[in-house]
Amino acid sequence: MKINRFSQPSIGQRHFEQMNAWRAKQREFAENSIATNNAITDAFLTINVGKSQGMADIATRIAVSRVEAETQKRIAELQKLT
């Protein structure tokens, strides 16, 4: 009986296929990690922008209320003079 040694992949061929499969898994993992990191970064950026806008709104309201209070005070003082 003759055995055809080319019917099965050689050890080198199997090693090559395993290495290619491993590289594909590494590439997929790296791409998924990058996508996840980008999504997390975008989420934090959105949170930070929202926080900054909220702080600006609060500061604006405080400033407006102080200006209104000062204006009302001056109006009251002027009404006392007349």
DRENBA-545487 format. One line per 10 residues: number of its first residue (from 1); their letters; for each residue x, y, z of N, C-alpha, C. Coordinates in nm, 3 decimals, padded with zeros to 5 digits. Example, Ala and Ser with C-alpha at 12.3 -4.5 7.8 and 13.67 -1.06 7.14 Angstrom:
1> AS> 01.319 -00.569 00.780 01.230 -00.450 00.780 01.320 -00.330 00.780 ~ 01.285 -00.225 00.708 01.367 -00.106 00.714 01.290 00.003 00.787
This chain:
1> MKINRFSQPS> 00.084 -00.116 00.000 00.000 00.000 00.000 00.090 00.123 00.000 ~ 00.053 00.214 -00.085 00.129 00.337 -00.096 00.059 00.448 -00.017 ~ 00.136 00.524 00.059 00.080 00.635 00.134 00.118 00.764 00.062 ~ 00.016 00.839 00.035 00.041 00.968 -00.030 00.066 01.071 00.079 ~ 00.190 01.114 00.092 00.224 01.207 00.199 00.176 01.349 00.172 ~ 00.130 01.374 00.051 00.079 01.507 00.018 -00.072 01.520 00.041 ~ -00.137 01.411 00.081 -00.281 01.417 00.102 -00.316 01.496 00.228 ~ -00.227 01.499 00.325 -00.248 01.575 00.448 -00.150 01.692 00.450 ~ -00.191 01.800 00.510 -00.101 01.913 00.515 00.023 01.881 00.600 ~ 00.133 01.935 00.561 00.257 01.911 00.634 00.254 01.987 00.766
11> IGQRHFEQMN> 00.347 01.956 00.852 00.355 02.024 00.981 00.377 02.172 00.959 ~ 00.460 02.208 00.865 00.485 02.349 00.834 00.360 02.418 00.783 ~ 00.283 02.348 00.701 00.159 02.406 00.648 00.057 02.426 00.760 ~ 00.045 02.328 00.849 -00.047 02.342 00.962 -00.005 02.455 01.054 ~ 00.125 02.466 01.078 00.176 02.575 01.161 00.145 02.709 01.096 ~ 00.165 02.718 00.967 00.136 02.841 00.894 -00.012 02.878 00.906 ~ -00.100 02.779 00.891 -00.244 02.803 00.902 -00.282 02.846 01.044 ~ -00.220 02.783 01.144 -00.247 02.821 01.283 -00.201 02.964 01.310 ~ -00.086 02.999 01.259 -00.035 03.135 01.278 -00.126 03.237 01.209 ~ -00.172 03.205 01.090 -00.264 03.295 01.020 -00.395 03.311 01.098
21> AWRAKQREFA> -00.445 03.200 01.152 -00.569 03.206 01.231 -00.545 03.291 01.356 ~ -00.430 03.274 01.421 -00.398 03.351 01.540 -00.387 03.500 01.507 ~ -00.322 03.531 01.398 -00.310 03.672 01.357 -00.447 03.733 01.328 ~ -00.534 03.655 01.265 -00.669 03.705 01.237 -00.745 03.732 01.367 ~ -00.730 03.644 01.465 -00.794 03.666 01.595 -00.736 03.789 01.664 ~ -00.605 03.805 01.657 -00.542 03.923 01.717 -00.591 04.051 01.650 ~ -00.599 04.049 01.518 -00.646 04.166 01.443 -00.789 04.200 01.481 ~ -00.875 04.097 01.491 -01.015 04.118 01.528 -01.025 04.175 01.670 ~ -00.945 04.119 01.762 -00.945 04.169 01.899 -00.900 04.315 01.903 ~ -00.794 04.347 01.830 -00.744 04.485 01.828 -00.849 04.581 01.770
31> ENSIATNNAI> -00.914 04.541 01.663 -01.018 04.626 01.603 -01.135 04.646 01.698 ~ -01.176 04.539 01.766 -01.284 04.550 01.865 -01.244 04.639 01.981 ~ -01.119 04.625 02.027 -01.070 04.709 02.137 -01.068 04.855 02.098 ~ -01.021 04.884 01.978 -01.018 05.022 01.931 -01.159 05.078 01.920 ~ -01.251 05.001 01.868 -01.390 05.047 01.855 -01.451 05.072 01.993 ~ -01.424 04.983 02.088 -01.476 05.001 02.223 -01.417 05.125 02.289 ~ -01.286 05.142 02.274 -01.221 05.260 02.332 -01.274 05.388 02.270 ~ -01.299 05.388 02.140 -01.355 05.506 02.075 -01.495 05.536 02.127 ~ -01.575 05.432 02.148 -01.710 05.452 02.200 -01.706 05.508 02.341 ~ -01.616 05.456 02.424 -01.603 05.506 02.561 -01.555 05.650 02.561
41> TDAFLTINVG> -01.458 05.681 02.477 -01.407 05.817 02.468 -01.516 05.913 02.424 ~ -01.596 05.872 02.325 -01.707 05.956 02.279 -01.809 05.978 02.391 ~ -01.836 05.873 02.468 -01.932 05.886 02.577 -01.881 05.984 02.682 ~ -01.753 05.972 02.719 -01.698 06.066 02.817 -01.695 06.207 02.763 ~ -01.666 06.223 02.635 -01.665 06.356 02.575 -01.805 06.417 02.581 ~ -01.906 06.337 02.550 -02.044 06.385 02.555 -02.081 06.426 02.698 ~ -02.040 06.345 02.794 -02.068 06.376 02.934 -01.998 06.506 02.973 ~ -01.873 06.519 02.933 -01.795 06.638 02.969 -01.854 06.763 02.906 ~ -01.895 06.754 02.780 -01.956 06.869 02.714 -02.086 06.905 02.783 ~ -02.166 06.805 02.815 -02.292 06.830 02.885 -02.269 06.894 03.021
51> KSQGMADIAT> -02.166 06.845 03.091 -02.133 06.902 03.222 -02.091 07.047 03.206 ~ -02.007 07.073 03.108 -01.961 07.211 03.086 -02.077 07.303 03.050 ~ -02.166 07.256 02.967 -02.283 07.336 02.930 -02.372 07.361 03.051 ~ -02.389 07.259 03.133 -02.469 07.274 03.254 -02.409 07.374 03.350 ~ -02.276 07.367 03.365 -02.209 07.463 03.454 -02.220 07.604 03.399 ~ -02.210 07.617 03.268 -02.224 07.750 03.206 -02.366 07.803 03.227 ~ -02.465 07.716 03.213 -02.605 07.757 03.236 -02.624 07.804 03.380 ~ -02.570 07.728 03.474 -02.585 07.765 03.615 -02.516 07.898 03.642 ~ -02.394 07.914 03.591 -02.321 08.040 03.611 -02.396 08.157 03.549 ~ -02.456 08.135 03.433 -02.533 08.242 03.368 -02.654 08.279 03.452
61> RIAVSRVEAE> -02.725 08.180 03.502 -02.842 08.207 03.586 -02.804 08.285 03.711 ~ -02.693 08.246 03.773 -02.647 08.315 03.894 -02.613 08.461 03.861 ~ -02.541 08.479 03.750 -02.503 08.616 03.710 -02.625 08.699 03.679 ~ -02.721 08.642 03.608 -02.843 08.716 03.574 -02.921 08.751 03.700 ~ -02.931 08.659 03.792 -03.005 08.688 03.916 -02.935 08.796 03.998 ~ -02.801 08.794 03.999 -02.728 08.900 04.071 -02.750 09.036 04.005 ~ -02.744 09.040 03.872 -02.766 09.166 03.801 -02.908 09.215 03.824 ~ -03.006 09.124 03.820 -03.145 09.163 03.844 -03.163 09.215 03.987 ~ -03.100 09.149 04.082 -03.111 09.194 04.222 -03.049 09.333 04.239 ~ -02.932 09.352 04.178 -02.867 09.483 04.186 -02.952 09.590 04.117
71> TQKRIAELQK> -03.012 09.556 04.004 -03.098 09.651 03.932 -03.219 09.686 04.016 ~ -03.282 09.586 04.076 -03.398 09.611 04.161 -03.360 09.698 04.281 ~ -03.243 09.675 04.336 -03.195 09.755 04.449 -03.177 09.901 04.409 ~ -03.118 09.922 04.293 -03.095 10.059 04.246 -03.227 10.128 04.212 ~ -03.320 10.054 04.155 -03.451 10.111 04.125 -03.519 10.154 04.255 ~ -03.512 10.069 04.356 -03.572 10.102 04.486 -03.508 10.227 04.545 ~ -03.375 10.235 04.535 -03.305 10.354 04.587 -03.347 10.480 04.513 ~ -03.360 10.469 04.382 -03.401 10.586 04.301 -03.545 10.627 04.331 ~ -03.630 10.529 04.359 -03.769 10.562 04.391 -03.779 10.632 04.527 ~ -03.687 10.599 04.618 -03.687 10.666 04.749 -03.645 10.813 04.735
81> LT> -03.559 10.840 04.636 -03.512 10.979 04.616 -03.618 11.067 04.556 ~ -03.712 11.015 04.483 -03.811 11.100 04.418 -03.933 11.122 04.500
